[in-house]
Amino acid sequence: MNKTIKIGLLSIAFAMTASSCSDDFVEREFSQEVQQSELTTLNEVDAFVKGGYVSLRSNTYYGADFLAYGEVRSDEMLSNLAGGYYQNVMNYTMLSNDAYATNTYSQIYTLIAKANILINTDMSTIKGSDLDREEARYAQGQAYAMRAIGFFDAHRLYGQKYTGGTLGVVLPLKYDPKALMPRATIAETEAQIDADFTKALQLMTANGSASNVIKTELTINAVKGLASRFYLYKGDYGKVRSFTNDIVLSARYSVPAASLLQETFRFSLNGAAPNSIFELAVGINASLSTNSYRQRLNRNGYGNIVVKPATLAAYAANDVRKAFIVTTSGERYLSTSSNANGIGKYTQGVGADNIKMLRYEEILLNGVEAELNGGDPAKALAYYNMIVTNRGLPAATTVDMAMLKTERMKELLGEGIRQWDLRRWGDAVPRPTSASTDVNLNAFPIPRSETDLSNSPVVSNPGYDN
């Protein structure tokens, strides 16, 4: 069955084949309606997978903004409002037509639309050999994982879990640009994310190998790691323990020694860092340039997202991670140089760093928390010491939740996770003194372009435009 793709909404991204490119993908946008027939070749399937990565790395998604949302609404970083970036986000003053809310929503649902085209393709009809069809089904598993990521991210931003409401997000399960769907409940949303991660792993395990360690694509371990992030958010510690155990026992990743910590974030190690599980390839040709997250962090760029004084004070003098933060003119920057050998987590001058989506250290910290909540305290301590002893610090003899919370702050600083940690723990999320205290504003506004459609069943989040 043919599907009409309105590219103004979708902007389907195609990629050059593996024989003609490495980390640089080409996105092609159409300005009119085109007919999207069923996918029939493995090359077409691969193009849609790579198109999903293009959506993920957009500057309005993981390329910059989505990471920033997790930091400027947290206790570890803030927006100093340089260049005007993230003022409305940090101050809880967005309206329902706010560009941050609208653009990120659009990019997330673009990802979901691309994933749905793959998910609803009959892979038995793919031309070629049985191996081609096996690879296509593996790619379909990756599409389920992408849809799970999109639903999870939309749920965190726009769902009402932290407002006291009951609504999650819209859950389209096939591509239909004319469909009008209401928002699902929180429970329904989380059940769908669970189902998508489960189906992804089922398809990928049946049609691929867990030995795949290509860091710039969704592998079985990458999906397990991203699923563990969701299950931690959901409080399903048993699944977090299981996935952490699988990834650790795979012995395919390691925590870099203190002397190598800086190198694991340098441009020269894109796709090669021993602690990287999944990262989005960018490259020079597809550089996000001044729209990159690095530019928001960098003293020589916009210098907009800076470290709070209490965060810097949390690092011991001999903690090698402290060197990531450089204080200049009273501001504390996480990125300070315009070349690949600079200081910080994001240093490549033209924004061509691969976007680090998942690191081994996060998996270990997930494991610490899960083991402290109904698991094995000794295993929690072992995971914890795998990190701290490689950061120039002595091994701990015990670990508790307070230590875990501080360690997550120090290790994952700037990586877009902190707001979601605070909210799921029920800890205070600091607001500027002038910000509204309305708990409804914990959720981003649903874009007016969704709620104002004729006969739209999409319900707004309360507290906006009143």
Buried (B, 14 or more C-beta within 10 A) or exposed (E): EEBEBEBEEBBBBBBEEEEEBEBBBBBEEEEEEEEBEBBBEBBBBBBBBBBBBBBBBBBBBBBBBBBBBBBBBBBBBBBBEBBEBBBBBBBBBBEBBBEBBBBBBBBBBBBBBBBBBBBBBEBEEBEEEEEBBBBBBBBBBBBBBBBBBBBBBBBBBBBBBBBEBEBBBBBBBEBBBEEEBEBBBBEBBBBBBBBBBBBBBEBBBEBBEBEBBEBBBBBBBBBBBBBBBBBBBBEBBEBBBBBBBBBBEBEBBEBBBBEBBBBBBBBEBBEEBBBBBBBBBBBEEBBBBBBBBBBBBBBBBBBBBBBBEEBBEBBBEEBBBBEBBBBEEEEBBBBBBBEBEBBBBBBBBBBBBBBBBBBBBBBBBBBBBBBBBEBEEEBBBBBBBBBBBBBBBEEBEEBBEEBBBEBBBBBBBBBBBBBBBBBBEEEEBBBEEEBEEEBBBBBBBBBBBBBEEEEBEBBBBBBBEE
